[in-house]
Amino acid sequence: MRLLMRSLVHVVLAGLFTLVGREKVPRSGPLLVCSNHVSTLDPPLLPAFLPRGDSWSMAKAEYFENPVVKLIFRLYHAFPVIRHSADRAALRRAISIVREGHALILYPEGTRIVSGGLHRPEPGAGFLATLTGAPIVPVAVSGSREVLGKGFRFPRRAPVRLEFGEPFRIPARLANGGRVEHEDAAAAIMLAIAELLPEDLRGEFSDLDAWRKKVGGLRQRVGGSL
């Protein structure tokens, strides 16, 4: 499935697809891969170019109601989650994937953003980050909305950029012993994504300096301080 997706991208977007930072992704061990989400193209695009064959993705439960679509998603290592809820079954599955040393792909905003820039994240990604202590790789996708945006019946040719950032961790505790709030951890992840995006796509995270002062200190680079 990944090979098929890569082939389609290279055919449909020949000369228009840019991949950056793939070498930064840890090739083994537990990993959270966190990306913005602006298009139907993103969920198949990201795992296709992630250099991990053991990655799994959360996908909205509605996709699994159709048996044909369900099969395709299962083959693509996706499992259902009831969005905007504390889906305990999905959380248990997600935690198990990470603790078994695999990669989990997340979209912290919790839904596809059909217009504008980044939105405030839901706390789920922050919860998983602080609970598991796994390295986090931020990912920024730009241009995919112009290829397969809401209402598109067929993909269009437009420049697409997929960029992987430096891995980091978010501790469960602050230096003073206090607990890191899940909302703050999620915001720190979104800040890392925003730093990879052009200014006009940062949305709620346009003021990078303000967000760095607020949550930037939570990020700990793998192997040292960020």
LUMMAR-278000 format. One line per field, with one value per residue: residue number from 1; z negated, y, x of N, C-alpha, C, O in turn; residue in three letters. Coordinates in steps of 0.05 Angstrom, whole numbers, always signed. Layout:
residues N
seba = [NUM | ...];
n.Z = [Z | ...];
n.Y = [Y | ...];
n.X = [X | ...];
ca.Z = [Z | ...];
ca.Y = [Y | ...];
ca.X = [X | ...];
c.Z = [Z | ...];
c.Y = [Y | ...];
c.X = [X | ...];
o.Z = [Z | ...];
o.Y = [Y | ...];
o.X = [X | ...];
paba = [ALA | ...];
//
This chain:
residues 226
seba = [1 | 2 | 3 | 4 | 5 | 6 | 7 | 8 | 9 | 10 | 11 | 12 | 13 | 14 | 15 | 16 | 17 | 18 | 19 | 20 | 21 | 22 | 23 | 24 | 25 | 26 | 27 | 28 | 29 | 30 | 31 | 32 | 33 | 34 | 35 | 36 | 37 | 38 | 39 | 40 | 41 | 42 | 43 | 44 | 45 | 46 | 47 | 48 | 49 | 50 | 51 | 52 | 53 | 54 | 55 | 56 | 57 | 58 | 59 | 60 | 61 | 62 | 63 | 64 | 65 | 66 | 67 | 68 | 69 | 70 | 71 | 72 | 73 | 74 | 75 | 76 | 77 | 78 | 79 | 80 | 81 | 82 | 83 | 84 | 85 | 86 | 87 | 88 | 89 | 90 | 91 | 92 | 93 | 94 | 95 | 96 | 97 | 98 | 99 | 100 | 101 | 102 | 103 | 104 | 105 | 106 | 107 | 108 | 109 | 110 | 111 | 112 | 113 | 114 | 115 | 116 | 117 | 118 | 119 | 120 | 121 | 122 | 123 | 124 | 125 | 126 | 127 | 128 | 129 | 130 | 131 | 132 | 133 | 134 | 135 | 136 | 137 | 138 | 139 | 140 | 141 | 142 | 143 | 144 | 145 | 146 | 147 | 148 | 149 | 150 | 151 | 152 | 153 | 154 | 155 | 156 | 157 | 158 | 159 | 160 | 161 | 162 | 163 | 164 | 165 | 166 | 167 | 168 | 169 | 170 | 171 | 172 | 173 | 174 | 175 | 176 | 177 | 178 | 179 | 180 | 181 | 182 | 183 | 184 | 185 | 186 | 187 | 188 | 189 | 190 | 191 | 192 | 193 | 194 | 195 | 196 | 197 | 198 | 199 | 200 | 201 | 202 | 203 | 204 | 205 | 206 | 207 | 208 | 209 | 210 | 211 | 212 | 213 | 214 | 215 | 216 | 217 | 218 | 219 | 220 | 221 | 222 | 223 | 224 | 225 | 226];
n.Z = [+0 | -15 | +22 | +69 | +59 | +59 | +111 | +139 | +122 | +144 | +197 | +206 | +182 | +205 | +205 | +172 | +119 | +56 | +10 | -55 | -106 | -120 | -139 | -192 | -222 | -272 | -262 | -289 | -349 | -399 | -377 | -366 | -314 | -293 | -260 | -221 | -191 | -132 | -88 | -50 | -28 | -63 | -105 | -76 | -51 | -89 | -120 | -76 | -61 | -108 | -139 | -163 | -169 | -207 | -224 | -251 | -243 | -269 | -251 | -233 | -260 | -227 | -176 | -178 | -173 | -123 | -89 | -48 | -47 | -99 | -96 | -63 | -96 | -139 | -116 | -108 | -157 | -194 | -248 | -282 | -312 | -355 | -344 | -380 | -431 | -491 | -473 | -497 | -479 | -432 | -453 | -486 | -447 | -419 | -459 | -468 | -418 | -417 | -463 | -450 | -417 | -367 | -314 | -318 | -284 | -290 | -289 | -318 | -320 | -314 | -273 | -202 | -176 | -139 | -119 | -124 | -175 | -225 | -280 | -350 | -388 | -407 | -471 | -468 | -440 | -473 | -520 | -506 | -494 | -543 | -575 | -552 | -542 | -495 | -438 | -396 | -331 | -294 | -240 | -179 | -132 | -71 | -19 | -3 | -7 | +39 | +75 | +62 | +37 | -6 | +22 | +72 | +128 | +158 | +156 | +162 | +196 | +159 | +122 | +68 | +3 | -43 | -106 | -155 | -222 | -275 | -324 | -390 | -461 | -511 | -577 | -634 | -680 | -708 | -721 | -773 | -796 | -787 | -749 | -679 | -640 | -597 | -556 | -550 | -534 | -485 | -458 | -455 | -420 | -374 | -366 | -349 | -300 | -275 | -269 | -226 | -184 | -132 | -145 | -134 | -142 | -195 | -229 | -290 | -316 | -299 | -325 | -341 | -379 | -425 | -437 | -444 | -491 | -525 | -521 | -498 | -528 | -547 | -512 | -500 | -467 | -435 | -463 | -484 | -506 | -477];
n.Y = [-24 | +25 | +30 | +33 | +82 | +118 | +112 | +133 | +186 | +203 | +200 | +231 | +279 | +293 | +326 | +364 | +350 | +355 | +329 | +332 | +325 | +271 | +238 | +250 | +220 | +172 | +105 | +60 | +36 | +64 | +114 | +177 | +207 | +268 | +309 | +366 | +372 | +379 | +360 | +307 | +278 | +275 | +231 | +181 | +198 | +212 | +164 | +135 | +159 | +160 | +134 | +83 | +19 | -1 | +31 | +59 | +86 | +130 | +133 | +164 | +134 | +129 | +115 | +61 | +36 | +21 | -39 | -48 | -1 | -5 | -51 | -31 | +9 | -22 | -52 | -12 | -3 | +24 | +44 | +48 | +109 | +144 | +207 | +269 | +250 | +212 | +160 | +100 | +49 | +60 | +91 | +53 | +19 | +53 | +66 | +15 | +4 | +41 | +28 | -22 | -11 | +12 | +58 | +112 | +149 | +213 | +264 | +322 | +363 | +338 | +334 | +344 | +405 | +449 | +500 | +559 | +566 | +531 | +501 | +504 | +449 | +385 | +352 | +300 | +282 | +305 | +278 | +225 | +234 | +250 | +207 | +161 | +178 | +175 | +191 | +247 | +264 | +320 | +338 | +373 | +389 | +419 | +449 | +405 | +412 | +439 | +400 | +357 | +377 | +393 | +370 | +359 | +317 | +291 | +286 | +344 | +377 | +406 | +442 | +405 | +399 | +359 | +356 | +332 | +343 | +356 | +305 | +303 | +301 | +303 | +314 | +281 | +309 | +374 | +416 | +432 | +392 | +391 | +369 | +362 | +393 | +363 | +394 | +434 | +404 | +384 | +433 | +447 | +409 | +425 | +474 | +459 | +437 | +483 | +513 | +490 | +505 | +551 | +622 | +639 | +595 | +582 | +597 | +594 | +591 | +631 | +671 | +656 | +668 | +681 | +632 | +600 | +621 | +606 | +549 | +526 | +510 | +460 | +422 | +372 | +358 | +297 | +267 | +313 | +383 | +424];
n.X = [+17 | +39 | +79 | +48 | +22 | +66 | +82 | +38 | +40 | +89 | +76 | +28 | +42 | +90 | +151 | +130 | +129 | +158 | +202 | +227 | +275 | +272 | +312 | +316 | +282 | +275 | +295 | +279 | +246 | +201 | +155 | +123 | +90 | +73 | +28 | +3 | -63 | -93 | -118 | -152 | -113 | -70 | -70 | -58 | -11 | +29 | +45 | +64 | +112 | +140 | +196 | +187 | +165 | +132 | +91 | +30 | -35 | -85 | -154 | -216 | -275 | -318 | -300 | -294 | -341 | -358 | -347 | -309 | -277 | -260 | -227 | -185 | -164 | -148 | -107 | -72 | -52 | -85 | -128 | -192 | -218 | -261 | -275 | -262 | -273 | -265 | -241 | -233 | -218 | -190 | -149 | -123 | -104 | -70 | -31 | -10 | +14 | +56 | +85 | +102 | +143 | +134 | +115 | +70 | +22 | -5 | -55 | -56 | -95 | -143 | -179 | -192 | -169 | -202 | -196 | -155 | -102 | -64 | -100 | -119 | -96 | -126 | -125 | -106 | -58 | -19 | -29 | -14 | +39 | +63 | +50 | +74 | +127 | +153 | +196 | +180 | +164 | +155 | +114 | +103 | +55 | +44 | +6 | -24 | -79 | -92 | -88 | -121 | -170 | -228 | -287 | -266 | -267 | -230 | -158 | -115 | -61 | -11 | +39 | +67 | +91 | +126 | +150 | +195 | +211 | +260 | +268 | +238 | +225 | +172 | +170 | +136 | +135 | +147 | +205 | +200 | +172 | +118 | +59 | +60 | +13 | -35 | -57 | -19 | +25 | +6 | +2 | +56 | +74 | +45 | +69 | +120 | +106 | +86 | +132 | +155 | +125 | +104 | +94 | +41 | +10 | +9 | -31 | -66 | -19 | +14 | +44 | +102 | +142 | +114 | +88 | +133 | +153 | +112 | +104 | +148 | +192 | +180 | +196 | +243 | +300 | +317 | +369 | +389 | +380 | +328];
ca.Z = [+0 | -16 | +49 | +87 | +54 | +68 | +141 | +148 | +117 | +163 | +224 | +206 | +173 | +216 | +206 | +154 | +92 | +42 | -15 | -70 | -134 | -125 | -153 | -221 | -235 | -283 | -246 | -306 | -375 | -401 | -364 | -359 | -291 | -296 | -236 | -215 | -173 | -116 | -63 | -50 | -18 | -84 | -118 | -61 | -43 | -110 | -124 | -51 | -60 | -134 | -136 | -184 | -160 | -230 | -233 | -252 | -243 | -278 | -230 | -245 | -261 | -205 | -153 | -181 | -170 | -96 | -90 | -28 | -57 | -123 | -88 | -54 | -119 | -155 | -101 | -110 | -185 | -208 | -267 | -286 | -336 | -356 | -347 | -399 | -454 | -505 | -462 | -513 | -463 | -414 | -470 | -494 | -423 | -414 | -479 | -463 | -394 | -424 | -483 | -437 | -402 | -340 | -308 | -318 | -270 | -302 | -280 | -344 | -318 | -317 | -249 | -179 | -176 | -111 | -111 | -144 | -185 | -248 | -301 | -376 | -388 | -428 | -490 | -465 | -433 | -497 | -539 | -497 | -495 | -571 | -587 | -541 | -542 | -469 | -421 | -379 | -306 | -283 | -210 | -167 | -105 | -58 | +10 | +3 | -5 | +67 | +91 | +56 | +16 | -10 | +46 | +97 | +137 | +168 | +148 | +181 | +194 | +145 | +105 | +42 | -13 | -67 | -121 | -181 | -240 | -295 | -346 | -417 | -481 | -530 | -603 | -648 | -702 | -705 | -737 | -801 | -804 | -779 | -726 | -653 | -631 | -570 | -537 | -545 | -519 | -458 | -446 | -449 | -395 | -352 | -362 | -333 | -273 | -264 | -262 | -200 | -164 | -124 | -164 | -128 | -149 | -224 | -243 | -319 | -326 | -283 | -343 | -350 | -403 | -448 | -443 | -454 | -519 | -540 | -522 | -484 | -547 | -552 | -492 | -505 | -444 | -440 | -466 | -495 | -508 | -452];
ca.Y = [+0 | +48 | +32 | +43 | +111 | +132 | +112 | +152 | +213 | +210 | +202 | +253 | +304 | +293 | +352 | +383 | +340 | +359 | +314 | +344 | +316 | +242 | +227 | +257 | +202 | +148 | +82 | +39 | +44 | +77 | +141 | +191 | +223 | +286 | +326 | +380 | +356 | +398 | +348 | +278 | +266 | +272 | +205 | +162 | +210 | +212 | +137 | +126 | +170 | +156 | +111 | +62 | +0 | -10 | +54 | +56 | +112 | +132 | +144 | +167 | +109 | +128 | +102 | +32 | +26 | +8 | -62 | -45 | +20 | -16 | -68 | -15 | +22 | -42 | -59 | +11 | -1 | +44 | +33 | +69 | +125 | +161 | +234 | +288 | +236 | +196 | +133 | +84 | +27 | +71 | +99 | +29 | +9 | +72 | +62 | -11 | +6 | +56 | +13 | -45 | -1 | +19 | +86 | +119 | +174 | +228 | +291 | +333 | +380 | +320 | +334 | +358 | +434 | +454 | +527 | +573 | +554 | +512 | +506 | +494 | +419 | +371 | +344 | +272 | +278 | +312 | +256 | +203 | +242 | +250 | +180 | +142 | +188 | +169 | +213 | +258 | +276 | +338 | +337 | +395 | +384 | +443 | +446 | +382 | +422 | +447 | +375 | +341 | +391 | +385 | +372 | +351 | +289 | +280 | +302 | +364 | +380 | +430 | +436 | +394 | +396 | +343 | +361 | +321 | +359 | +343 | +292 | +313 | +289 | +320 | +299 | +281 | +327 | +399 | +416 | +436 | +369 | +393 | +354 | +376 | +391 | +352 | +415 | +447 | +385 | +384 | +458 | +445 | +393 | +441 | +494 | +447 | +435 | +510 | +523 | +479 | +515 | +580 | +639 | +642 | +571 | +576 | +601 | +600 | +591 | +651 | +685 | +635 | +676 | +679 | +604 | +590 | +629 | +592 | +519 | +517 | +498 | +433 | +404 | +363 | +344 | +270 | +268 | +338 | +403 | +437];
ca.X = [+0 | +57 | +92 | +27 | +18 | +89 | +82 | +18 | +49 | +110 | +64 | +9 | +55 | +117 | +163 | +117 | +129 | +183 | +205 | +249 | +280 | +266 | +335 | +314 | +263 | +288 | +287 | +268 | +238 | +175 | +155 | +98 | +93 | +50 | +26 | -21 | -80 | -108 | -129 | -156 | -88 | -50 | -68 | -43 | +14 | +49 | +57 | +78 | +139 | +153 | +215 | +181 | +145 | +116 | +75 | +1 | -49 | -113 | -172 | -242 | -289 | -338 | -288 | -294 | -369 | -359 | -328 | -287 | -260 | -248 | -205 | -163 | -152 | -133 | -83 | -55 | -45 | -101 | -148 | -213 | -221 | -284 | -263 | -272 | -283 | -245 | -245 | -215 | -207 | -170 | -126 | -108 | -90 | -48 | -11 | +2 | +31 | +80 | +100 | +114 | +165 | +126 | +109 | +41 | +17 | -27 | -62 | -65 | -119 | -166 | -196 | -180 | -174 | -208 | -188 | -138 | -78 | -66 | -119 | -111 | -98 | -140 | -104 | -98 | -29 | -4 | -32 | +2 | +68 | +72 | +46 | +93 | +154 | +165 | +204 | +160 | +174 | +135 | +112 | +87 | +46 | +33 | -1 | -42 | -106 | -96 | -88 | -145 | -185 | -255 | -305 | -252 | -273 | -205 | -135 | -105 | -32 | -3 | +62 | +63 | +116 | +124 | +175 | +198 | +228 | +277 | +253 | +241 | +208 | +159 | +169 | +111 | +137 | +162 | +229 | +191 | +157 | +90 | +52 | +56 | -15 | -38 | -62 | +6 | +42 | -4 | +9 | +84 | +76 | +36 | +89 | +141 | +95 | +84 | +159 | +163 | +106 | +107 | +80 | +13 | -4 | +12 | -57 | -66 | +9 | +29 | +63 | +120 | +157 | +96 | +84 | +158 | +155 | +92 | +107 | +172 | +210 | +172 | +208 | +270 | +311 | +327 | +398 | +397 | +359 | +321];
c.Z = [+0 | +11 | +70 | +84 | +64 | +98 | +151 | +145 | +138 | +191 | +225 | +200 | +183 | +218 | +186 | +125 | +80 | +15 | -30 | -97 | -140 | -142 | -183 | -236 | -246 | -269 | -263 | -333 | -375 | -390 | -360 | -336 | -289 | -274 | -236 | -194 | -158 | -93 | -67 | -41 | -41 | -97 | -102 | -54 | -64 | -115 | -100 | -51 | -87 | -132 | -158 | -173 | -182 | -241 | -232 | -253 | -255 | -255 | -242 | -240 | -237 | -180 | -154 | -179 | -143 | -95 | -71 | -38 | -82 | -117 | -79 | -77 | -136 | -142 | -103 | -139 | -199 | -226 | -274 | -312 | -334 | -363 | -368 | -423 | -467 | -497 | -476 | -497 | -444 | -429 | -478 | -471 | -417 | -433 | -475 | -439 | -402 | -443 | -472 | -418 | -373 | -338 | -306 | -305 | -282 | -288 | -304 | -343 | -319 | -293 | -226 | -180 | -147 | -101 | -132 | -153 | -209 | -268 | -328 | -376 | -410 | -447 | -486 | -459 | -457 | -517 | -532 | -500 | -524 | -583 | -578 | -543 | -516 | -454 | -402 | -355 | -295 | -252 | -200 | -138 | -94 | -29 | +16 | +6 | +24 | +85 | +87 | +32 | +13 | +15 | +72 | +104 | +147 | +159 | +170 | +177 | +181 | +128 | +77 | +28 | -38 | -82 | -148 | -197 | -258 | -317 | -373 | -435 | -498 | -556 | -616 | -671 | -696 | -724 | -767 | -812 | -797 | -753 | -701 | -644 | -602 | -549 | -530 | -528 | -490 | -444 | -439 | -424 | -371 | -346 | -344 | -304 | -260 | -255 | -235 | -177 | -156 | -142 | -159 | -135 | -179 | -240 | -272 | -330 | -310 | -300 | -355 | -376 | -428 | -457 | -454 | -484 | -536 | -543 | -510 | -503 | -554 | -534 | -500 | -481 | -451 | -440 | -478 | -497 | -481 | -453];
c.Y = [+25 | +52 | +42 | +73 | +127 | +134 | +132 | +181 | +221 | +213 | +228 | +280 | +305 | +321 | +372 | +374 | +343 | +345 | +323 | +330 | +287 | +229 | +232 | +237 | +178 | +123 | +59 | +51 | +59 | +106 | +151 | +209 | +242 | +307 | +343 | +364 | +375 | +386 | +318 | +264 | +260 | +244 | +184 | +172 | +206 | +184 | +126 | +135 | +169 | +131 | +91 | +44 | -9 | +13 | +47 | +83 | +109 | +143 | +144 | +142 | +106 | +113 | +72 | +20 | +13 | -14 | -59 | -24 | +10 | -34 | -52 | -1 | +2 | -49 | -36 | +17 | +22 | +30 | +55 | +84 | +142 | +189 | +250 | +274 | +221 | +167 | +114 | +61 | +37 | +79 | +75 | +18 | +27 | +68 | +36 | -10 | +19 | +40 | -12 | -37 | +6 | +49 | +91 | +147 | +187 | +255 | +307 | +351 | +364 | +319 | +347 | +388 | +443 | +482 | +540 | +557 | +535 | +521 | +496 | +464 | +410 | +360 | +315 | +267 | +285 | +290 | +233 | +209 | +240 | +223 | +161 | +151 | +183 | +194 | +221 | +270 | +294 | +336 | +360 | +388 | +410 | +437 | +424 | +390 | +430 | +423 | +359 | +353 | +382 | +390 | +364 | +322 | +275 | +298 | +321 | +367 | +407 | +423 | +426 | +391 | +380 | +345 | +348 | +338 | +343 | +330 | +304 | +297 | +310 | +304 | +300 | +301 | +352 | +397 | +419 | +413 | +369 | +377 | +371 | +371 | +381 | +373 | +430 | +430 | +385 | +410 | +459 | +430 | +410 | +464 | +484 | +443 | +463 | +520 | +512 | +490 | +543 | +596 | +640 | +617 | +564 | +582 | +610 | +602 | +610 | +666 | +664 | +642 | +673 | +650 | +591 | +597 | +613 | +562 | +508 | +502 | +470 | +413 | +398 | +347 | +317 | +272 | +294 | +358 | +416 | +466];
c.X = [+17 | +70 | +73 | +23 | +42 | +90 | +62 | +27 | +70 | +99 | +47 | +23 | +84 | +128 | +151 | +117 | +157 | +182 | +230 | +251 | +275 | +288 | +333 | +297 | +278 | +277 | +276 | +261 | +212 | +176 | +127 | +104 | +69 | +50 | +1 | -37 | -99 | -123 | -134 | -131 | -69 | -48 | -54 | -15 | +36 | +61 | +72 | +107 | +153 | +171 | +212 | +159 | +126 | +99 | +45 | -11 | -77 | -130 | -200 | -259 | -309 | -326 | -290 | -322 | -373 | -339 | -304 | -267 | -245 | -224 | -181 | -149 | -137 | -107 | -62 | -47 | -59 | -121 | -167 | -210 | -246 | -274 | -277 | -285 | -260 | -249 | -224 | -202 | -185 | -145 | -109 | -92 | -66 | -25 | +4 | +21 | +57 | +97 | +113 | +137 | +160 | +121 | +79 | +39 | -8 | -31 | -73 | -89 | -145 | -184 | -181 | -188 | -178 | -201 | -171 | -114 | -84 | -87 | -107 | -115 | -117 | -118 | -94 | -69 | -12 | -5 | -14 | +32 | +78 | +70 | +68 | +122 | +168 | +175 | +181 | +173 | +151 | +136 | +94 | +81 | +35 | +28 | -20 | -71 | -113 | -97 | -113 | -160 | -214 | -272 | -292 | -260 | -248 | -182 | -126 | -75 | -26 | +22 | +54 | +90 | +110 | +150 | +174 | +218 | +245 | +260 | +258 | +222 | +194 | +157 | +141 | +111 | +154 | +187 | +222 | +175 | +128 | +85 | +50 | +28 | -16 | -42 | -36 | +25 | +33 | +3 | +39 | +89 | +67 | +55 | +111 | +132 | +95 | +111 | +168 | +146 | +112 | +88 | +50 | -3 | -2 | -13 | -55 | -38 | +26 | +50 | +82 | +134 | +139 | +92 | +110 | +161 | +135 | +97 | +132 | +191 | +204 | +187 | +237 | +280 | +321 | +357 | +408 | +374 | +354 | +328];
o.Z = [+14 | +21 | +86 | +104 | +76 | +110 | +171 | +162 | +148 | +208 | +243 | +212 | +170 | +232 | +184 | +107 | +92 | -1 | -18 | -110 | -164 | -157 | -199 | -261 | -231 | -265 | -252 | -340 | -354 | -394 | -353 | -338 | -285 | -269 | -249 | -183 | -170 | -79 | -84 | -46 | -38 | -100 | -114 | -50 | -58 | -115 | -102 | -41 | -89 | -123 | -170 | -168 | -177 | -265 | -214 | -264 | -251 | -240 | -258 | -219 | -228 | -165 | -134 | -184 | -140 | -100 | -77 | -37 | -86 | -130 | -87 | -78 | -146 | -155 | -101 | -146 | -213 | -221 | -274 | -333 | -312 | -385 | -373 | -435 | -455 | -513 | -467 | -500 | -442 | -420 | -478 | -474 | -411 | -425 | -477 | -441 | -394 | -440 | -484 | -404 | -357 | -358 | -294 | -314 | -283 | -277 | -309 | -363 | -324 | -294 | -230 | -185 | -132 | -77 | -156 | -141 | -211 | -272 | -328 | -366 | -429 | -438 | -499 | -471 | -462 | -531 | -549 | -506 | -528 | -601 | -594 | -544 | -514 | -458 | -394 | -357 | -288 | -241 | -212 | -122 | -107 | -16 | +37 | +19 | +33 | +108 | +106 | +11 | +28 | +27 | +92 | +86 | +144 | +156 | +194 | +156 | +191 | +121 | +64 | +40 | -52 | -71 | -164 | -187 | -258 | -326 | -378 | -426 | -500 | -557 | -610 | -680 | -680 | -740 | -784 | -834 | -800 | -738 | -703 | -641 | -586 | -527 | -507 | -511 | -471 | -420 | -419 | -408 | -350 | -322 | -326 | -285 | -236 | -235 | -223 | -153 | -172 | -152 | -178 | -133 | -187 | -262 | -278 | -352 | -308 | -290 | -378 | -394 | -449 | -480 | -470 | -500 | -559 | -565 | -511 | -494 | -567 | -541 | -505 | -475 | -473 | -419 | -482 | -490 | -465 | -434];
o.Y = [+45 | +74 | +59 | +88 | +148 | +154 | +146 | +198 | +243 | +227 | +244 | +300 | +317 | +338 | +395 | +388 | +335 | +349 | +323 | +325 | +280 | +210 | +219 | +236 | +164 | +120 | +39 | +73 | +67 | +120 | +136 | +226 | +232 | +321 | +337 | +345 | +386 | +400 | +305 | +240 | +241 | +234 | +168 | +156 | +197 | +182 | +111 | +120 | +178 | +110 | +82 | +54 | -23 | +13 | +32 | +102 | +89 | +161 | +127 | +129 | +84 | +101 | +58 | -4 | -5 | -9 | -68 | -28 | +16 | -32 | -58 | -1 | +9 | -52 | -41 | +38 | +38 | +8 | +79 | +73 | +153 | +194 | +247 | +283 | +218 | +151 | +113 | +55 | +24 | +75 | +76 | +10 | +17 | +67 | +35 | -21 | +10 | +38 | -23 | -54 | +8 | +64 | +75 | +166 | +175 | +266 | +305 | +354 | +375 | +303 | +360 | +394 | +444 | +486 | +533 | +536 | +525 | +545 | +482 | +454 | +424 | +357 | +307 | +249 | +271 | +284 | +222 | +191 | +229 | +215 | +146 | +135 | +186 | +215 | +205 | +286 | +283 | +333 | +365 | +382 | +423 | +423 | +423 | +377 | +427 | +424 | +350 | +341 | +364 | +412 | +362 | +304 | +251 | +322 | +316 | +359 | +428 | +400 | +438 | +381 | +386 | +336 | +353 | +346 | +318 | +341 | +315 | +282 | +333 | +284 | +318 | +310 | +350 | +379 | +409 | +414 | +349 | +371 | +393 | +349 | +388 | +371 | +437 | +439 | +385 | +410 | +471 | +436 | +410 | +472 | +497 | +446 | +466 | +535 | +523 | +486 | +558 | +586 | +641 | +617 | +543 | +571 | +630 | +613 | +606 | +672 | +656 | +626 | +664 | +643 | +573 | +580 | +607 | +552 | +484 | +484 | +456 | +389 | +416 | +326 | +313 | +278 | +298 | +351 | +419 | +481];
o.X = [+11 | +73 | +80 | +22 | +38 | +97 | +67 | +22 | +69 | +110 | +50 | +16 | +102 | +116 | +161 | +108 | +177 | +164 | +252 | +231 | +274 | +282 | +348 | +297 | +292 | +253 | +266 | +269 | +202 | +196 | +109 | +122 | +46 | +70 | -18 | -27 | -117 | -138 | -121 | -128 | -53 | -26 | -39 | +4 | +58 | +86 | +90 | +124 | +176 | +162 | +232 | +137 | +107 | +93 | +37 | +0 | -91 | -120 | -207 | -258 | -314 | -341 | -289 | -325 | -390 | -315 | -282 | -243 | -222 | -203 | -158 | -124 | -115 | -87 | -38 | -38 | -47 | -130 | -160 | -202 | -251 | -265 | -301 | -304 | -239 | -260 | -201 | -179 | -165 | -122 | -85 | -69 | -44 | -2 | +29 | +43 | +79 | +121 | +132 | +148 | +178 | +122 | +65 | +51 | -29 | -12 | -97 | -103 | -166 | -203 | -160 | -212 | -158 | -200 | -174 | -107 | -106 | -92 | -87 | -135 | -122 | -95 | -74 | -57 | +8 | +14 | -1 | +48 | +100 | +86 | +79 | +140 | +192 | +164 | +165 | +192 | +130 | +158 | +73 | +99 | +18 | +43 | -32 | -86 | -135 | -106 | -125 | -162 | -222 | -271 | -306 | -259 | -245 | -185 | -130 | -64 | -35 | +25 | +37 | +109 | +91 | +171 | +155 | +238 | +244 | +241 | +280 | +205 | +204 | +144 | +125 | +90 | +173 | +188 | +237 | +165 | +114 | +103 | +39 | +19 | +1 | -32 | -32 | +39 | +49 | +10 | +46 | +107 | +81 | +58 | +121 | +148 | +102 | +113 | +187 | +152 | +124 | +68 | +35 | -28 | -11 | -16 | -42 | -34 | +51 | +72 | +78 | +136 | +149 | +91 | +109 | +170 | +141 | +96 | +138 | +206 | +220 | +189 | +253 | +269 | +333 | +370 | +432 | +352 | +372 | +323];
paba = [MET | ARG | LEU | LEU | MET | ARG | SER | LEU | VAL | HIS | VAL | VAL | LEU | ALA | GLY | LEU | PHE | THR | LEU | VAL | GLY | ARG | GLU | LYS | VAL | PRO | ARG | SER | GLY | PRO | LEU | LEU | VAL | CYS | SER | ASN | HIS | VAL | SER | THR | LEU | ASP | PRO | PRO | LEU | LEU | PRO | ALA | PHE | LEU | PRO | ARG | GLY | ASP | SER | TRP | SER | MET | ALA | LYS | ALA | GLU | TYR | PHE | GLU | ASN | PRO | VAL | VAL | LYS | LEU | ILE | PHE | ARG | LEU | TYR | HIS | ALA | PHE | PRO | VAL | ILE | ARG | HIS | SER | ALA | ASP | ARG | ALA | ALA | LEU | ARG | ARG | ALA | ILE | SER | ILE | VAL | ARG | GLU | GLY | HIS | ALA | LEU | ILE | LEU | TYR | PRO | GLU | GLY | THR | ARG | ILE | VAL | SER | GLY | GLY | LEU | HIS | ARG | PRO | GLU | PRO | GLY | ALA | GLY | PHE | LEU | ALA | THR | LEU | THR | GLY | ALA | PRO | ILE | VAL | PRO | VAL | ALA | VAL | SER | GLY | SER | ARG | GLU | VAL | LEU | GLY | LYS | GLY | PHE | ARG | PHE | PRO | ARG | ARG | ALA | PRO | VAL | ARG | LEU | GLU | PHE | GLY | GLU | PRO | PHE | ARG | ILE | PRO | ALA | ARG | LEU | ALA | ASN | GLY | GLY | ARG | VAL | GLU | HIS | GLU | ASP | ALA | ALA | ALA | ALA | ILE | MET | LEU | ALA | ILE | ALA | GLU | LEU | LEU | PRO | GLU | ASP | LEU | ARG | GLY | GLU | PHE | SER | ASP | LEU | ASP | ALA | TRP | ARG | LYS | LYS | VAL | GLY | GLY | LEU | ARG | GLN | ARG | VAL | GLY | GLY | SER | LEU];
//
